[in-house]
Amino acid sequence: MLVGQYDYAVDAKGRINFPAKFREEMGDVFYVTRWLDNCLAAFPKEEFEKLAERIEEKGIVRSRAAARAFFSAAVEVVPDKQGRIQLPARLRDYARLDHDVSIIGSRHFAEIWNTAAWNESQQGADETFTEQMEQLDF
């Protein structure tokens, strides 16, 4: 299970460290693509396939816009010996990953955020969290 927050910096070559604990669950090869709220998502191969099947279940015509955005931005990544992954400029630009990066565990996948954007998204999160948990009947 992918949990926790890890903070890193993008290096001059557009690489970021990927948490060792996450790499174990992601496998040798995994996928990174654009995601909601202007962040990126990193999916193990199995989870990426499950999401692809869910999109396909909605029908080719109905899911075309989401499929285009999701799959056209996706890249296959292989961590190097130091645990870094290379992110293409178009994905770094989409998520505004210019220096400080936060990698957030989301159970079956990870989100990659601009740290300032992540921190901003967490403003008032305690109240929102309570409301969301209540809506889920917890």
C-alpha positions as CSV (number, residue, x, y, z in Angstrom):
1,M,0.0,0.0,0.0
2,L,1.3,3.4,-0.9
3,V,1.0,5.9,2.0
4,G,2.9,8.9,3.2
5,Q,4.4,12.1,1.8
6,Y,8.0,12.4,0.5
7,D,9.6,15.7,-0.5
8,Y,12.2,16.0,-3.2
9,A,13.6,18.4,-5.8
10,V,13.6,18.1,-9.6
11,D,17.2,18.0,-10.8
12,A,18.7,19.9,-13.8
13,K,17.9,16.9,-16.0
14,G,14.2,16.7,-15.0
15,R,14.6,13.7,-12.8
16,I,13.1,13.2,-9.3
17,N,13.8,10.7,-6.6
18,F,11.0,8.2,-6.2
19,P,10.6,6.9,-2.6
20,A,12.2,3.5,-2.1
21,K,9.1,2.2,-0.3
22,F,7.0,3.1,-3.3
23,R,9.4,1.6,-5.8
24,E,9.0,-1.8,-4.2
25,E,5.2,-1.7,-4.8
26,M,5.4,0.0,-8.2
27,G,7.7,-2.7,-9.7
28,D,10.6,-2.3,-12.1
29,V,8.5,-0.4,-14.7
30,F,5.5,1.8,-14.0
31,Y,3.5,4.6,-15.7
32,V,3.3,8.3,-15.0
33,T,0.6,10.5,-16.5
34,R,-1.3,13.7,-16.0
35,W,-3.9,13.5,-13.2
36,L,-6.6,15.5,-11.5
37,D,-5.9,18.9,-9.9
38,N,-2.8,19.6,-12.0
39,C,-0.7,16.9,-10.5
40,L,0.8,13.7,-12.0
41,A,-0.1,10.1,-11.1
42,A,2.3,7.2,-11.0
43,F,0.6,3.8,-11.4
44,P,2.0,0.3,-11.1
45,K,1.5,-1.6,-14.4
46,E,-1.4,-3.6,-13.0
47,E,-3.3,-0.5,-11.7
48,F,-2.7,1.3,-15.0
49,E,-4.3,-1.6,-16.8
50,K,-7.3,-1.6,-14.4
51,L,-7.8,2.1,-15.0
52,A,-7.5,1.6,-18.8
53,E,-10.2,-1.1,-18.6
54,R,-12.5,1.2,-16.6
55,I,-12.1,3.9,-19.2
56,E,-12.8,1.4,-21.9
57,E,-15.9,0.1,-20.2
58,K,-17.5,3.6,-20.6
59,G,-17.4,3.2,-24.3
60,I,-15.0,4.5,-26.9
61,V,-17.1,7.5,-27.9
62,R,-18.1,8.5,-24.3
63,S,-14.7,8.1,-22.9
64,R,-12.7,9.6,-25.8
65,A,-11.7,12.9,-24.2
66,A,-10.6,11.3,-20.9
67,A,-8.8,8.6,-22.8
68,R,-7.0,11.1,-25.0
69,A,-5.8,13.2,-22.1
70,F,-4.9,10.2,-19.9
71,F,-3.1,8.0,-22.5
72,S,-1.4,10.6,-24.6
73,A,0.4,12.0,-21.6
74,A,1.4,8.7,-20.2
75,V,5.0,7.6,-20.1
76,E,6.6,4.4,-19.0
77,V,9.3,5.0,-16.4
78,V,12.2,2.8,-15.1
79,P,13.9,4.1,-12.0
80,D,17.7,4.4,-12.3
81,K,20.1,2.8,-9.8
82,Q,19.7,5.9,-7.5
83,G,15.9,5.5,-7.6
84,R,15.3,8.6,-9.8
85,I,12.7,8.7,-12.6
86,Q,12.9,10.9,-15.7
87,L,9.8,13.1,-16.3
88,P,9.3,14.7,-19.7
89,A,9.1,18.4,-19.9
90,R,5.4,18.3,-20.9
91,L,4.5,16.5,-17.7
92,R,6.7,18.7,-15.6
93,D,5.0,21.8,-17.2
94,Y,1.5,20.4,-16.7
95,A,2.1,19.9,-13.0
96,R,4.3,22.9,-12.6
97,L,7.2,20.8,-11.3
98,D,10.0,23.3,-11.4
99,H,11.8,22.6,-8.2
100,D,10.2,21.3,-5.0
101,V,8.1,18.1,-5.5
102,S,5.9,16.2,-3.0
103,I,5.1,12.5,-3.7
104,I,1.9,11.5,-2.0
105,G,0.8,7.9,-1.4
106,S,-2.8,7.3,-2.6
107,R,-3.1,3.6,-1.6
108,H,-2.7,1.9,-5.1
109,F,-0.9,4.8,-6.8
110,A,1.1,7.9,-6.1
111,E,0.5,11.5,-6.9
112,I,3.4,13.8,-7.8
113,W,2.7,17.4,-6.8
114,N,4.4,20.8,-7.0
115,T,5.0,21.2,-3.2
116,A,3.6,24.7,-3.0
117,A,0.4,23.5,-4.8
118,W,0.1,20.5,-2.5
119,N,0.5,22.7,0.6
120,E,-2.1,25.1,-0.8
121,S,-4.5,22.3,-1.5
122,Q,-4.2,21.2,2.1
123,Q,-5.3,24.6,3.5
124,G,-8.5,23.9,5.4
125,A,-8.1,20.2,4.7
126,D,-9.2,19.3,8.3
127,E,-12.7,20.7,7.8
128,T,-13.0,19.2,4.3
129,F,-11.7,15.9,5.5
130,T,-14.4,15.7,8.1
131,E,-17.1,16.6,5.6
132,Q,-15.9,14.1,3.1
133,M,-15.7,11.3,5.7
134,E,-19.2,12.1,6.8
135,Q,-20.5,12.0,3.2
136,L,-18.9,8.5,3.0
137,D,-20.8,7.5,6.1
138,F,-17.8,7.0,8.4
